[in-house]
Amino acid sequence: SERGSILSIARTTNGIGSAVPMAIFMILGFVLPSLTGLSGLALEKTKYMSIALVASIIGNLLFVMTYFKVKERVKIPKPSKRKKGEPSSLKLIFKCKPLMLVVIMGILASGRYMYQAAAIHVARYSFYKDIAGLAPEETEQALQSSISLVNTVFAVATAVGMFGAMLIVPKLIKRVSYKKLIVVSCILGFVSSFITFFIGYNHFWACIPFVILSCVPCGVINCVSSAMVGDCLDY
């Protein structure tokens, strides 16, 4: 339980940190057009270049800080000479069934991050409709504004569902097994996604509560999978 709690807290903090560049990127969608007068492809290039510079500089500075602050608690002994015929570490990994199940779970659950990619298409084709009769520059500005708004809404919905679950998971793992947490949360996300599909993004705001619930498995898997990998060391 201690290992699970520590890993859950670490993954929650990591998730919050990874969300910061996304938030900055969305804010740039509102700020840069008025500051630079850019639009279309030039605006997209500037947005990505700006966030890449900010994230890389801050990220590298944080990594440098760990060199001076982080200390190893476990002294790893020198490995003994491998006997002839003894399987390599790589073979042992593939023979670890619990670890392979966690890996397969992560691969199959990778689609949970499609929400942010889908936001752009929702903004272009479903949410923003009043572009008839606008000049090309006005159309581009309207679409960019719509994309920024939908991205922001999706990001907030994702944060509420994912980080909300990540905050609750450390308490739940003391009472519920990892497997039950994953199965129940994935069923919840599956049902919520289907409801969202049938509601349709033409009713954008009605979909948001179900988008939040659909992101609950993201938070659960982020926390629990790390703890499960740690438990595989004891297998």
Disulfide bonds with the S-S distance in Angstrom:
none
